[in-house]
Amino acid sequence: MPEKDLQRFLKKVDQLQKLVDSLEEVKGRRELLASCHTHDEVIALAESWGYQIGKRWGED
């Protein structure tokens, strides 16, 4: 894996962990996430909370 892709992967994992942590910290977030029906809805909701989890590590 090229360094650029590794860094993108690690950033995404960090963003996902912060999102998961926020589910316990911010009331109602867990329910909002659970109400999503598609991957695109999850990505959009996460982005509305300030998390960038949409790009895969090999994408530009």
N, C-alpha and C positions, 0 to 999 in steps of 0.2 A: 504494500500500500504506500503510495507516495506520501511524503510528509504533509502536503496540502490536504489530502484526503483524510489523513490521520487527525489533523487539527480540526477539520470540519466534523468528523465523527465524535471527537472528544467534546467539542462545543455542543453538539446536539445532545449527547448524553447528559452534559451539565444542565442544559435547558430542560430536558425531561425530568431530571431529578428535582430541579427547582419547582417545576410545575407540580410534581407529585407532593412535594413538601407543602406547597400552597394549598393543596386540597384539605389539609388538616388545619391550616392557619386561617383561612378565609372562609367564613361561614357561607354555605350555599354552593360553593364551587364544585364540590364532589357531585352534588345532584345535577348541576348544569352539565358537567362532563358526562355523567351517566345517561343524560337525556339525548346525547348525540347518537345519530343513527348511522352516520357514514364517517369515513376517514377524513373527508373534506370538511365536515362539520367540526370535527375535533381540531383540525389544523386551524380553522377560522376562529374558533373559540380560544384556543391557545394564543393565537396572534392578538386577539382582542385583550388578552391579559398581559401582553408584552413578551411572550415566549416565541422563539423562532424554531419550530420543530418540523417544518414542512419539507425542507430539502434533504435528500438522501446524500450520503457522503460522497458518492461518485458523480453527482449532478452539479452542473454549473448554474 
